[in-house]
Amino acid sequence: MSASSSDNSDRLHPETIAVHTAPPRSQFGEMSEGLFLTSGFTYRDMEASEARFNGTDPGYVYSRYANPTVTMFEERIARLEGMETARATASGMAAVTASLMCHLRSGDHVVASRRLFGSCLWLLQDYLPRFGIEVTFVSGIDLDEWERATRPGTKAVFLESPTNPTLDVIDIKAVADIAHGAGALLVVDNALSSPAVQTPSAFGADVVVYSATKHIDGQGRTLGGAVVCSKAFNEEHLTQFMRHTGPAMSPFNAWALGKSLETLNLRVDRMASTAAMLADLLASHPKIASLRYPGRDDHPQAALAKRQMRSGGTMIGAEVKGGKEAAFRVSNAFKVVTISNNFGDAKSIVTHPATTTHQRFAPEARTAMGISDGLLRLSIGLEHPDDLAADFMQALEKA
């Protein structure tokens, strides 16, 4: 079943879409989608080559432009998001960069939340201004700030929700209304939630970006990203940017990520269930100064999280009493949880944002973003919940 081969395809559940969205089978009738590990394509004659290049004969030309295996992944992620199309990229940051640079010009204005992943913040704070693009930062959770910062001439609004690593939840629909009122596009980075937890397009996002490296792969194997958008945005802005700047996803990575989408909901549902249990366990621990989990009633935006998210997700923010030294002692004491800077993996991961993903920022800037020296970002994996609970309890004894 291809993306458009079933009359009732729009009524299928995400789990079914993730398993069955695929290009037509080849003459061999393969059950698993084919892997087209090729850089180029052939033509029956020079006239066919000319027609392919000038667009009168649709088809594949070069894998930097498009590839059948990459198309399979793009169709799946677009349908899971409920949007018209998607373009796969070599990494999540390639997706974020493409989503902005493909349509912004010198003199344009962007509004963004300052509570972002470190590389996203660098892109907006350091890179875009080099091209004469003005960026105004807001806290993210204060809608009045979005209103004041957005103005006629604002071309794009950018946010993460929940934010990385502080897990603030931003009102996507409200920000979308503000952006659209100014004639701007809303771009939402949904990597921290994944399509299994949240659908930003349902709340008005015009463009949704993913680091497929995270939950979509889910096993720490491949890099990848995706820009999910309308056909108009793709045709007017994204296609030529992708074609000529070359942030293409490899066919092998697209094949691996497409297969991973088949189990995305199963994995994330299990991980989120364990995360909710661990969040409750940690919230009352005497060595935890504060805890953030969107699925808990004590989260500052708990009601909003329940409206936007289908679960609390797989991520926990826990501030250990005693600052950096105590956070390091806890992290070093884990026996099951792994120290790394990835998230969304089958293996549970602990990250210390102040010395890794956000280490380049001055202490006062990290404080403004809500990142303390004691903060640990916890990505909950697929281990048995009891084993993780025991590991957290013994590690916290070392704090």
VEXVEXMI-279250 format. One record per atom (N, C-alpha, C): x, z, y; residue in one letter. Coordinates in steps of 0.001 Angstrom, whole numbers, padded with zeros to 6 digits, always signed. Layout:
BEGIN
XZYA;...
# end
This chain:
BEGIN
+000849+000000-001186M;+000000+000000+000000M;+000883+000000+001234M;+000751-000973+002074S;+001511-001024+003312S;+000783-000213+004381S;+001370-000175+005552A;+000797+000628+006636A;-000578+000147+007044A;-000887-001097+006780S;-002164-001632+007238S;-002974-002262+006121S;-002640-001975+004850S;-003275-002691+003753S;-004552-002052+003251S;-004873-000847+003746S;-006068-000168+003259S;-007073-000002+004391S;-008325-000378+004126D;-009343-000281+005171D;-009595+001161+005589D;-009347+002123+004682N;-009608+003521+005016N;-008318+004274+005316N;-007237+003520+005631S;-005941+004173+005802S;-005947+005189+006933S;-006736+004948+007987D;-006756+005885+009112D;-007410+007206+008745D;-008138+007228+007634R;-008811+008458+007225R;-008010+009233+006181R;-006866+008717+005787L;-006046+009407+004805L;-005372+010626+005428L;-005095+011622+004595H;-004392+012810+005053H;-002903+012523+005182H;-002189+013304+005986P;-000758+013048+006188P;+000045+013009+004898P;-000306+013888+003947E;+000447+013911+002695E;+000360+012576+001964E;-000822+011943+002008T;-001007+010653+001347T;-000296+009547+002119T;-000392+009591+003436I;+000304+008606+004266I;+001804+008646+003997I;+002372+009846+003894A;+003815+009986+003700A;+004277+009425+002372A;+003422+009447+001372V;+003796+008961+000044V;+003618+007454-000077V;+002585+006904+000563H;+002195+005521+000261H;+002491+004485+001338H;+002839+004884+002550T;+003146+003883+003567T;+004457+003201+003211T;+004409+001902+002929A;+005596+001184+002471A;+005405-000305+002673A;+006506-001047+002753P;+006394-002504+002828P;+005924-003061+001497P;+005508-004315+001446P;+005107-004920+000165P;+006251-004866-000841P;+005900-004711-002120R;+006924-004700-003154R;+007565-006080-003300R;+008800-006087-003739S;+009478-007351-004004S;+008958-007959-005300S;+009541-009067-005699Q;+009127-009734-006938Q;+009403-008892-008174Q;+010191-007822-008029F;+010522-006994-009182F;+009501-005879-009411F;+008610-005635-008438G;+007566-004629-008616G;+008082-003214-008682G;+009089-002896-007887E;+009709-001569-007923E;+008707-000485-007518E;+008827+000691-008171M;+007973+001823-007826M;+008487+002512-006559M;+009780+002821-006529S;+010394+003389-005332S;+010746+002260-004382S;+010609+002524-003095E;+010854+001490-002098E;+012268+000929-002215E;+012397-000369-001998G;+013691-001019-002122G;+014646-000613-001015G;+015923-000590-001346L;+016978-000297-000383L;+017681-001608-000049L;+017480-002081+001170F;+018083-003341+001607F;+019369-003017+002370F;+020443-002814+001592L;+021724-002417+002164L;+022483-003682+002572L;+022003-004271+003670T;+022580-005527+004148T;+022678-005501+005663T;+023729-006094+006179S;+023864-006173+007636S;+023150-007395+008200S;+023137-008507+007439G;+022539-009733+007943G;+021567-010355+006960G;+020975-011475+007361F;+019959-012161+006575F;+020247-013667+006617F;+019768-014389+005615T;+020051-015819+005536T;+018820-016635+005903T;+019038-017922+006160Y;+017975-018845+006565Y;+018106-020123+005734Y;+016982-020754+005446R;+016995-021942+004584R;+017688-023128+005249R;+017653-023171+006603D;+018329-024242+007327D;+018528-023793+008771D;+019204-024603+009576M;+019502-024236+010953M;+018246-024167+011808M;+017253-024986+011497E;+015993-024944+012232E;+015302-023595+012031E;+015365-023081+010793A;+014778-021765+010517A;+015533-020660+011253A;+016854-020816+011329S;+017663-019849+012065S;+017281-019833+013535S;+017125-021013+014117E;+016736-021114+015517E;+015372-020468+015754E;+014429-020743+014854A;+013084-020197+015000A;+013075-018678+014873A;+013914-018138+013981R;+013984-016691+013819R;+014530-016036+015086R;+015541-016645+015681F;+016163-016065+016869F;+015288-016187+018108F;+014516-017277+018213N;+013684-017410+019409N;+012306-016763+019246N;+012055-016184+018082G;+010846-015406+017877G;+009640-016179+017400G;+009750-017493+017229T;+008598-018255+016742T;+008385-018072+015248T;+009428-017640+014528D;+009306-017327+013103D;+009630-015847+012931D;+008615-014996+012728P;+008895-013560+012611P;+009706-013264+011358P;+010581-012314+011459G;+011396-011940+010310G;+012643-011221+010766G;+013492-010925+009822Y;+014686-010130+010104Y;+015861-011029+010446Y;+016675-010577+011397V;+017822-011332+011876V;+019129-010599+011580V;+019146-009298+011895Y;+020377-008521+011823Y;+019965-007056+011753Y;+020614-006257+010935S;+020163-004882+010725S;+020381-003981+011926S;+021162-004423+012915R;+021211-003678+014176R;+019891-003798+014911R;+019169-004905+014704Y;+017870-005111+015342Y;+016746-004500+014511Y;+016736-004814+013220A;+015689-004328+012319A;+016110-004601+010886A;+015563-003817+009974N;+015910-003918+008558N;+014687-003493+007752N;+014385-004128+006612P;+013168-003776+005860P;+013090-002307+005458P;+014209-001715+005074T;+014184-000305+004677T;+013958+000591+005891T;+014575+000248+006998V;+014367+001008+008227V;+012917+000880+008688V;+012347-000322+008532T;+010942-000527+008903T;+010025+000395+008097T;+010332+000569+006826M;+009523+001470+005983M;+009505+002874+006566M;+010679+003387+006940F;+010740+004724+007531F;+009993+004761+008860F;+010163+003743+009683E;+009500+003703+010992E;+007985+003695+010852E;+007462+002926+009896E;+006010+002875+009703E;+005475+004227+009245E;+006204+004893+008379R;+005744+006202+007898R;+005702+007230+009016R;+006775+007305+009798I;+006815+008338+010834I;+005802+008041+011930I;+005561+006756+012221A;+004565+006405+013236A;+003174+006813+012786A;+002840+006548+011540R;+001503+006884+011057R;+001315+008385+010915R;+002371+009105+010539L;+002260+010564+010484L;+001999+011141+011872L;+002579+010535+012898E;+002392+011007+014257E;+001091+010492+014852E;+000469+009485+014209G;-000761+008915+014729G;-000537+008009+015917G;+000641+007393+015985M;+000966+006500+017088M;+001189+005083+016559M;+001319+004125+017469E;+001303+002727+017075E;+002588+002257+016411E;+003719+002775+016858T;+004979+002262+016324T;+006069+003297+016481T;+007227+003006+015892A;+008386+003898+015989A;+009647+003065+015855A;+010727+003586+016422R;+012040+002988+016249R;+012980+004067+015736R;+013669+003757+014638A;+014613+004692+014039A;+015970+004575+014713A;+016657+005697+014847T;+017962+005736+015497T;+018971+006450+014601T;+020239+006351+014992A;+021313+006890+014162A;+021344+008414+014139A;+020760+009059+015145S;+020739+010522+015215S;+019601+010962+016113S;+019342+012252+016119G;+018302+012763+016997G;+018651+012594+018460G;+019920+012819+018818M;+020315+012651+020212M;+020275+011185+020633M;+020518+010269+019706A;+020347+008854+020027A;+018891+008561+020356A;+017971+009226+019664A;+016543+009046+019941A;+016180+009596+021316A;+016660+010791+021644V;+016372+011375+022951V;+016930+010484+024059V;+018176+010044+023894T;+018812+009197+024904T;+018046+007888+025085T;+017689+007248+023974A;+016967+005978+024051A;+015602+006153+024711A;+014931+007252+024403S;+013581+007460+024944S;+013576+007566+026458S;+014695+007980+027037L;+014787+008136+028484L;+015502+006958+029148L;+016654+006606+028621M;+017463+005585+029273M;+016856+004190+029183M;+015981+003955+028217C;+015420+002604+028064C;+014500+002220+029221C;+013974+003197+029964H;+013015+002842+031016H;+013318+003466+032371H;+014297+004363+032452L;+014622+004970+033733L;+015625+004113+034494L;+015531+004165+035824R;+016405+003393+036693R;+016933+004294+037813R;+017968+003830+038490S;+018499+004563+039630S;+017389+004797+040655S;+017295+006033+041131G;+016252+006399+042085G;+015036+007032+041447G;+014932+006967+040126D;+013794+007581+039432D;+013942+009098+039401D;+012829+009760+039141H;+012784+011225+039110H;+012234+011688+037771H;+012869+012710+037215V;+012472+013301+035936V;+012264+014792+036132V;+011250+015340+035472V;+011046+016791+035439V;+011222+017245+033997V;+011967+018322+033798A;+012247+018787+032437A;+012270+020305+032380A;+011921+020824+031225S;+012093+022250+030970S;+013585+022536+030861S;+014040+023670+031403R;+015450+024011+031285R;+015752+024685+029952R;+014713+025072+029224R;+014927+025698+027919R;+014939+024603+026862R;+016139+024087+026613L;+016328+022935+025743L;+017543+023151+024853L;+017613+022366+023796F;+018820+022263+022983F;+019985+021861+023888F;+021187+022372+023615G;+022317+022179+024507G;+022635+020731+024822G;+022587+019840+023825S;+022902+018435+024064S;+021826+017753+024905S;+020562+018138+024698C;+019481+017598+025540C;+019673+018025+026989C;+020056+019276+027169L;+020273+019777+028521L;+021436+019048+029185L;+022504+018787+028433W;+023642+018044+028988W;+023214+016640+029404W;+022425+015989+028562L;+021971+014632+028868L;+021221+014591+030197L;+020333+015556+030400L;+019511+015583+031603L;+020266+016119+032814L;+021111+017085+032604Q;+021782+017767+033706Q;+023049+017048+034157Q;+023784+016452+033215D;+025080+015859+033529D;+025089+014331+033459D;+024374+013755+032492Y;+024501+012316+032247Y;+023561+011488+033118Y;+022275+011816+033128L;+021331+011010+033903L;+021680+010937+035386L;+022118+012034+036025P;+022460+011933+037439P;+023600+010958+037740P;+024441+010636+036766R;+025510+009664+036989R;+024947+008288+037342R;+023708+008047+036942F;+023077+006751+037181F;+022043+006817+038313F;+022138+007869+039119G;+021236+007995+040251G;+019845+008449+039881G;+019700+009085+038734I;+018406+009602+038293I;+018345+011090+038623I;+017380+011477+039412E;+017233+012868+039826E;+016436+013644+038779E;+016905+014823+038433V;+016228+015661+037447V;+015931+017017+038060V;+014678+017439+037982T;+014252+018766+038429T;+013920+019599+037203T;+014501+020792+037120F;+014266+021663+035971F;+013266+022761+036320F;+012423+023083+035343V;+011433+024155+035480V;+011555+025079+034281V;+010913+026226+034358S;+011009+027193+033263S;+010343+026684+031990S;+009307+025891+032134G;+008607+025340+030979G;+007275+026000+030725G;+007242+027318+030742I;+006006+028016+030390I;+005105+028250+031609I;+005631+028058+032813D;+004859+028259+034044D;+004305+026905+034490D;+003003+026706+034340L;+002402+025413+034680L;+002458+025131+036172L;+002448+026172+036990D;+002553+025961+038431D;+003889+025310+038793D;+004931+025666+038070E;+006238+025047+038317E;+006201+023562+037998E;+005548+023186+036904W;+005413+021762+036570W;+004660+021032+037687W;+003598+021656+038174E;+002801+021047+039242E;+003643+020825+040497E;+004412+021840+040870R;+005205+021739+042100R;+006341+020730+041971R;+006910+020636+040772A;+008075+019766+040581A;+007697+018301+040414A;+006514+018034+039881T;+006088+016657+039626T;+005498+016064+040888T;+005860+014831+041177R;+005463+014212+042441R;+005258+012712+042240R;+004642+012043+043191P;+004573+010582+043110P;+005993+010008+043017P;+006217+009142+042067G;+007568+008639+041833G;+008243+009292+040653G;+007684+010405+040141T;+008198+010973+038893T;+007890+009992+037764T;+008918+009612+037022K;+008742+008599+035983K;+008622+009195+034584K;+009241+010346+034366A;+009226+010941+033031A;+009233+012452+033129A;+008580+013072+032158V;+008573+014524+032005V;+009033+014802+030581V;+009966+015747+030428F;+010588+015977+029116F;+010520+017454+028755F;+010145+017724+027501L;+010099+019107+027032L;+010277+019188+025526L;+010657+020381+025076E;+010605+020776+023666E;+009553+021869+023550E;+008828+021877+022457S;+007930+022997+022174S;+007689+023083+020668S;+008028+024230+020078P;+008708+025386+020640P;+010130+025020+021091P;+010641+025812+022023T;+011948+025532+022587T;+013049+026012+021647T;+014188+025375+021754N;+015343+025676+020905N;+016415+026334+021773N;+016771+027605+021540P;+016461+028426+020380P;+015491+029577+020660P;+014888+029629+021848T;+014138+030829+022240T;+012694+030822+021755T;+012216+029704+021208L;+010885+029609+020603L;+009752+029900+021578L;+009946+029541+022842D;+008818+029536+023772D;+007894+028380+023405D;+006605+028560+023604V;+005632+027503+023321V;+005084+026995+024647V;+005238+025698+024892I;+004807+025068+026138I;+003488+024347+025902I;+002603+024422+026861D;+001277+023814+026762D;+001408+022292+026934D;+001453+021564+025817I;+001691+020123+025860I;+000561+019400+026580I;-000674+019769+026292K;-001800+019075+026912K;-001806+019277+028428K;-001565+020501+028866A;-001574+020774+030300A;-000453+020017+031009A;+000730+019995+030412V;+001848+019274+031020V;+001583+017772+030992V;+000959+017282+029909A;+000595+015860+029840A;-000347+015494+030974A;-001333+016338+031250D;-002269+016066+032342D;-001552+016015+033688D;-000596+016930+033877I;+000169+016943+035130I;+001014+015673+035246I;+001685+015314+034154A;+002532+014122+034161A;+001712+012870+034438A;+000589+012735+033743H;-000242+011539+033902H;-000849+011457+035297H;-001125+012612+035896G;-001646+012617+037250G;-000666+012048+038260G;+000633+012122+037932A;+001666+011565+038807A;+002101+010172+038369A;+001465+009660+037308G;+001843+008349+036797G;+003084+008368+035934G;+003456+009539+035420A;+004665+009682+034611A;+004337+009707+033127A;+005351+009421+032314L;+005229+009519+030863L;+005715+010886+030403L;+005024+011454+029425L;+005467+012706+028819L;+006214+012406+027528L;+007471+012859+027461V;+008308+012727+026272V;+008476+014116+025674V;+008110+014270+024400V;+008194+015572+023729V;+009164+015481+022555V;+010133+016387+022534D;+011038+016535+021391D;+010367+017493+020407D;+009986+016966+019247N;+009224+017746+018261N;+010056+018129+017048N;+011383+018069+017188A;+012249+018307+016031A;+012088+019712+015473A;+011930+020713+016347L;+011886+022088+015867L;+010639+022354+015031L;+009541+021649+015332S;+008312+021841+014566S;+008235+020928+013355S;+008537+019642+013555S;+008365+018567+012565S;+006921+018088+012584S;+006660+016893+012061P;+005282+016390+012005P;+004365+017235+011133P;+004937+018063+010262A;+004116+018894+009387A;+003461+020050+010130A;+004015+020450+011263V;+003545+021630+011982V;+002800+021269+013257V;+003191+020176+013915Q;+002646+019880+015229Q;+002604+018374+015470Q;+001548+017904+016154T;+001386+016494+016484T;+001249+016364+017997T;+002360+016218+018722P;+002292+016171+020183P;+001428+015049+020734P;+001348+013919+020032S;+000528+012807+020524S;-000941+013196+020626S;-001386+014131+019779A;-002776+014578+019830A;-003084+015352+021103A;-002033+015816+021790F;-002207+016587+023027F;-001779+015800+024256F;-001548+014498+024086G;-001285+013661+025242G;+000134+013173+025414G;+001054+013508+024499A;+002426+013013+024618A;+002438+011490+024485A;+003169+010825+025357D;+003281+009370+025323D;+004386+008907+024382D;+005443+009696+024300V;+006587+009396+023438V;+006971+010688+022735V;+007209+010607+021425V;+007630+011771+020649V;+008961+011433+019992V;+009932+012332+020128V;+011240+012083+019534V;+011539+013125+018469V;+012306+012685+017472Y;+012673+013543+016349Y;+014159+013435+016044Y;+014752+014557+015708S;+015988+014548+014950S;+015574+014596+013492S;+015618+013444+012834A;+015241+013382+011421A;+016259+014094+010537A;+017411+014417+011119T;+018445+015191+010434T;+017910+016544+009987T;+016920+017054+010704K;+016445+018415+010484K;+015392+018452+009363K;+014163+018838+009667H;+013150+019021+008623H;+012857+017740+007842H;+012924+016591+008509I;+012531+015352+007830I;+013459+015074+006659I;+014771+015151+006875D;+015692+015077+005735D;+015562+016345+004899D;+015762+017468+005540G;+015490+018752+004903G;+016498+019209+003878G;+017570+018427+003670Q;+018542+018825+002659Q;+019975+018627+003130Q;+020147+018487+004449G;+021481+018452+005013G;+022329+017277+004587G;+021687+016104+004339R;+022438+014980+003781R;+022752+013890+004789R;+021804+013585+005671T;+021941+012394+006500T;+021616+012696+007957T;+022176+011873+008833L;+021818+011893+010243L;+020749+010846+010501L;+019875+011130+011443G;+018863+010148+011807G;+017974+010677+012911G;+017287+009755+013579G;+016338+010124+014619G;+015227+009103+014687G;+014213+009390+015494A;+013098+008456+015657A;+012482+008630+017034A;+012101+007498+017620V;+011313+007469+018850V;+009955+006905+018472V;+008905+007701+018613V;+007554+007287+018229V;+006764+007056+019516V;+006089+005916+019603C;+005527+005538+020897C;+004440+004476+020727C;+003954+003962+021839S;+002989+002871+021841S;+003705+001538+021662S;+002954+000519+021255K;+003530-000825+021157K;+003994-001300+022524K;+003258-000960+023558A;+003623-001400+024904A;+004968-000813+025322A;+005174+000489+025102F;+006447+001111+025460F;+007585+000492+024663F;+007340+000258+023385N;+008365-000352+022536N;+008731-001746+023026N;+007718-002567+023301E;+007983-003954+023677E;+008561-004077+025086E;+008081-003239+026013E;+008518-003358+027402E;+009870-002697+027669E;+010183-001654+026903H;+011381-000878+027226H;+012335-000689+026053H;+011809-000254+024923L;+012676+000258+023861L;+013369-000842+023064L;+012666-001938+022752T;+013219-002963+021867T;+014534-003521+022385T;+014565-003942+023638Q;+015793-004532+024170Q;+016910-003498+024294Q;+016568-002267+024644F;+017581-001212+024716F;+018203-000994+023342F;+017371-000880+022319M;+017872-000675+020962M;+018697-001867+020497M;+018219-003055+020784R;+018883-004266+020299R;+020288-004409+020879R;+020445-004089+022151H;+021704-004394+022822H;+022655-003212+022941H;+022162-001987+022791T;+023064-000837+022831T;+023436-000343+021438T;+022631-000662+020432G;+023029-000482+019044G;+022958+000882+018404G;+022041+001781+018795P;+021962+003078+018112P;+021159+002994+016812P;+021463+002015+015966A;+020638+001713+014792A;+020860+002716+013662A;+019794+003006+012935M;+019880+003818+011723M;+020363+002941+010566M;+021217+003498+009722S;+021675+002737+008563S;+020544+002615+007548S;+020465+001493+006814P;+019421+001351+005800P;+019447+002460+004753P;+020640+002904+004363F;+020692+003966+003356F;+020061+005250+003885F;+020401+005628+005120N;+019803+006832+005696N;+018294+006685+005832N;+017838+005484+006209A;+016398+005249+006323A;+015714+005415+004974A;+016343+004938+003917W;+015770+005082+002575W;+015683+006565+002195W;+016772+007303+002426A;+016771+008731+002083A;+015731+009492+002903A;+015631+009185+004183L;+014685+009892+005049L;+013247+009509+004726L;+013026+008244+004387G;+011681+007825+003994G;+011212+008537+002747G;+012118+008707+001779K;+011755+009453+000571K;+011526+010933+000897K;+012301+011474+001824S;+012126+012882+002187S;+010772+013141+002832S;+010234+012152+003554L;+008921+012334+004165L;+007846+012593+003116L;+008061+012125+001892E;+007061+012315+000837E;+006868+013790+000499E;+007886+014606+000723T;+007796+016037+000393T;+007824+016921+001636T;+007754+016324+002821L;+007888+017095+004055L;+006878+018230+004141L;+005601+017931+003948N;+004582+018970+004091N;+004757+020085+003070N;+005067+019738+001838L;+005275+020764+000818L;+006412+021697+001205L;+007525+021110+001629R;+008690+021920+001986R;+008420+022794+003201R;+007887+022201+004262V;+007687+022949+005502V;+006616+024022+005332V;+005563+023734+004581D;+004535+024755+004342D;+005135+025974+003655D;+005966+025742+002637R;+006594+026856+001923R;+007573+027606+002836R;+008377+026876+003584M;+009339+027506+004479M;+008642+028327+005554M;+007538+027789+006106A;+006798+028499+007150A;+006144+029766+006606A;+005660+029691+005377S;+005063+030877+004761S;+006095+031995+004614S;+007292+031633+004171T;+008357+032625+004047T;+008785+033135+005413T;+008874+032234+006396A;+009269+032645+007749A;+008287+033659+008321A;+006999+033455+008088A;+005994+034390+008595A;+006181+035772+007975A;+006458+035810+006677M;+006687+037087+006004M;+007930+037781+006550M;+009018+037017+006718L;+010262+037612+007210L;+010133+038069+008655L;+009383+037315+009456A;+009177+037714+010855A;+008479+039063+010920A;+007488+039263+010075D;+006803+040558+010042D;+007755+041667+009597D;+008613+041351+008653L;+009569+042337+008144L;+010578+042727+009221L;+011079+041725+009949L;+012115+041979+010942L;+011569+042620+012214L;+010320+042333+012535A;+009759+042783+013812A;+009807+044302+013961A;+009679+045013+012863S;+009662+046474+012934S;+011000+047107+012564S;+012025+046282+012349H;+013314+046841+011940H;+013995+047506+013136H;+014536+048695+012965P;+015112+049427+014100P;+016339+048755+014716P;+016979+047837+014030K;+018173+047191+014580K;+017871+045850+015240K;+016595+045479+015302I;+016176+044261+015986I;+015599+044642+017342I;+016231+044158+018417A;+015779+044495+019768A;+014498+043757+020126A;+014411+042493+019741S;+013210+041706+019993S;+013160+040571+018995S;+011941+040073+018752L;+011762+039009+017774L;+010764+037996+018306L;+011060+036713+018106R;+010161+035625+018493R;+009794+034810+017257R;+008490+034734+016992Y;+007988+033838+015958Y;+006613+033358+016404Y;+006409+032062+016568P;+005139+031573+017136P;+003902+031930+016333P;+004079+032284+015064G;+002926+032623+014248G;+002469+034062+014356G;+003185+034880+015092R;+002811+036284+015237R;+001972+036508+016486R;+001067+037466+016405D;+000179+037765+017529D;+000922+038336+018731D;+002139+038865+018517D;+002880+039430+019646D;+003758+038390+020350D;+003699+037151+019915H;+004419+036103+020635H;+003773+035922+022001H;+004564+035734+023064P;+003976+035626+024413P;+002963+034502+024570P;+003096+033437+023789Q;+002135+032332+023851Q;+001406+032172+022509Q;+001019+033278+021912A;+000417+033257+020575A;-000854+032414+020511A;-001730+032566+021492A;-002993+031814+021485A;-002731+030321+021597A;-001791+029945+022455L;-001436+028538+022603L;-000831+027994+021320L;+000035+028775+020694A;+000651+028342+019437A;-000406+028058+018382A;-001436+028866+018332K;-002495+028656+017344K;-003274+027373+017628K;-003392+026996+018909R;-004096+025750+019246R;-003247+024521+018947R;-001937+024619+019188Q;-001067+023449+019080Q;-000435+023270+017718Q;-000184+024355+017019M;+000615+024311+015795M;-000237+024670+014588M;+000043+024023+013475R;-000705+024291+012243R;-000170+025498+011498R;+000995+025973+011868S;+001565+027208+011322S;+002576+027707+012345S;+003188+028845+012060G;+004207+029369+012963G;+005535+028651+012859G;+005666+027744+011888G;+006899+027001+011723G;+007933+027735+010899G;+009123+027169+010854T;+010180+027656+009960T;+011268+028441+010680T;+011156+028590+012017M;+012230+029159+012813M;+011863+030536+013364M;+012843+031424+013369I;+012684+032769+013925I;+013815+033004+014921I;+013488+033605+016054G;+014506+034060+016998G;+014569+035580+016939G;+015725+036123+016573A;+015869+037574+016428A;+017055+038050+017254A;+016822+038997+018157E;+017900+039573+018951E;+018336+040885+018318E;+019599+040939+017931V;+020146+042118+017271V;+020639+043098+018328V;+020313+044358+018167K;+020835+045383+019065K;+022355+045461+018912K;+023046+045543+020047G;+024506+045639+019991G;+025209+044365+020389G;+024450+043323+020802G;+025055+042116+021339G;+025799+041256+020331G;+026781+040541+020816K;+027511+039569+020005K;+028167+040203+018777K;+028802+041345+018977E;+029526+041970+017862E;+028578+042316+016725E;+027427+042891+017057A;+026460+043251+016016A;+025865+042003+015381A;+025580+040985+016191A;+025035+039740+015651A;+026022+039094+014691A;+027306+039137+015029F;+028335+038584+014136F;+028415+039382+012836F;+028348+040720+012947R;+028429+041539+011730R;+027276+041232+010779R;+026078+041098+011327V;+024921+040766+010490V;+025114+039395+009843V;+025488+038424+010631S;+025638+037064+010116S;+026718+036993+009035S;+027830+037680+009265N;+028918+037658+008289N;+028567+038393+007002N;+027565+039262+007063A;+027180+040049+005888A;+026178+039332+004988A;+025575+038235+005463F;+024606+037528+004633F;+025266+037026+003344F;+024540+037128+002262K;+025004+036619+000972K;+024245+035377+000538K;+023013+035215+001021V;+022190+034048+000693V;+022105+033111+001891V;+021855+033646+003045V;+021740+032846+004263V;+023117+032308+004652V;+023158+031041+005061T;+024410+030349+005377T;+024607+030247+006885T;+025844+030417+007351I;+026174+030212+008757I;+026386+028718+008987I;+025599+028140+009853S;+025731+026721+010201S;+025012+026492+011521S;+025075+025262+012035N;+024384+024957+013291N;+023236+023984+013085N;+022872+023687+011857N;+021724+022828+011558N;+020469+023696+011454N;+019319+023077+011297F;+018095+023807+010975F;+017161+022870+010225F;+016106+023443+009649G;+015165+022644+008885G;+015643+022286+007504G;+016666+022945+007024D;+017287+022647+005730D;+016611+023440+004616D;+016787+022973+003377A;+016304+023730+002221A;+017007+025077+002110A;+018233+025147+002613K;+018989+026393+002625K;+018724+027124+003936K;+018533+028429+003853S;+018346+029222+005071S;+019641+029294+005851S;+019521+029218+007180I;+020687+029092+008061I;+020572+030081+009215I;+021699+030681+009581V;+021772+031517+010773V;+022740+030864+011756V;+022339+030832+013034T;+023148+030266+014109T;+023209+031264+015253T;+024368+031361+015882H;+024525+032202+017077H;+024612+031254+018275H;+023484+031006+018952P;+023455+029971+020000P;+024460+030187+021126P;+024699+031434+021512A;+025574+031690+022664A;+026998+031216+022430A;+027426+031126+021171T;+028796+030687+020888T;+028850+029331+020187T;+027689+028685+020042T;+027685+027378+019360T;+026930+026348+020200T;+025645+026212+019977T;+024863+025138+020597T;+024805+025247+022114T;+024951+026465+022663H;+024868+026670+024115H;+026122+027336+024662H;+027252+027212+023958Q;+028465+027902+024377Q;+029060+027347+025669Q;+028758+026074+026012R;+029356+025468+027206R;+028742+025981+028508R;+027621+026698+028402F;+026945+027178+029606F;+027457+028565+029999F;+027516+028796+031290A;+027963+030093+031788A;+026983+031182+031353A;+027457+032425+031251P;+026571+033516+030797P;+025289+033624+031608P;+025384+033430+032934E;+024173+033552+033753E;+023195+032404+033457E;+023718+031231+033126A;+022845+030111+032768A;+022159+030374+031434A;+022898+030950+030489R;+022285+031288+029196R;+021213+032358+029376R;+021479+033314+030241T;+020479+034351+030503T;+019208+033738+031062T;+019357+032777+031980A;+018184+032103+032555A;+017394+031340+031492A;+018089+030882+030455M;+017419+030181+029358M;+016867+031137+028306M;+017124+032431+028451G;+016634+033409+027490G;+017536+033602+026299G;+018803+033179+026425I;+019742+033263+025302I;+020690+034419+025529I;+020474+035496+024817S;+021332+036673+024942S;+022476+036587+023932S;+023485+037453+024105D;+024612+037467+023168D;+024210+037988+021801D;+023099+038706+021728G;+022650+039223+020440G;+021665+038329+019717G;+021294+037183+020327L;+020263+036321+019746L;+020787+035535+018552L;+020047+035575+017461L;+020309+034745+016291L;+019133+033801+016085L;+019439+032526+015862R;+018410+031540+015491R;+018407+031437+013976R;+017269+031735+013394L;+017147+031772+011937L;+016260+030632+011459L;+016817+029770+010628S;+016069+028675+010022S;+015808+029057+008572S;+014543+029213+008222I;+014182+029727+006907I;+014000+028572+005919I;+014646+028691+004775G;+014667+027621+003787G;+013734+027851+002616G;+014123+027312+001464L;+013267+027292+000275L;+013678+028310-000786L;+014583+029226-000444E;+014933+030256-001405E;+013713+031143-001703E;+013782+031913-002758H;+012672+032813-003061H;+012515+033823-001917H;+011297+034065-001456P;+011096+034990-000329P;+011684+036373-000563P;+011585+036880-001800D;+012111+038224-002079D;+013630+038272-001937D;+014309+037189-002337D;+015762+037151-002207D;+016169+037135-000742D;+015435+036399+000074L;+015744+036365+001505L;+015468+037706+002159L;+014371+038335+001792A;+014046+039645+002366A;+015145+040658+002045A;+015593+040653+000805A;+016651+041584+000409A;+017945+041278+001154A;+018241+039986+001359D;+019468+039605+002049D;+019424+040042+003510D;+018280+039880+004158F;+018149+040314+005543F;+018316+041819+005664F;+017722+042571+004742M;+017785+044029+004825M;+019218+044521+004618M;+019928+043962+003653Q;+021301+044440+003441Q;+022234+044012+004571Q;+021997+042839+005150A;+022846+042382+006245A;+022622+043211+007500A;+021386+043583+007772L;+021088+044376+008957L;+021701+045773+008878L;+021948+046249+007669E;+022624+047535+007519E;+024031+047497+008102E;+024603+046279+008212K;+025971+046128+008743K;+025979+046028+010269K;+024821+045994+010896A;+024761+045781+012351A;+025408+046931+013110A;
# end
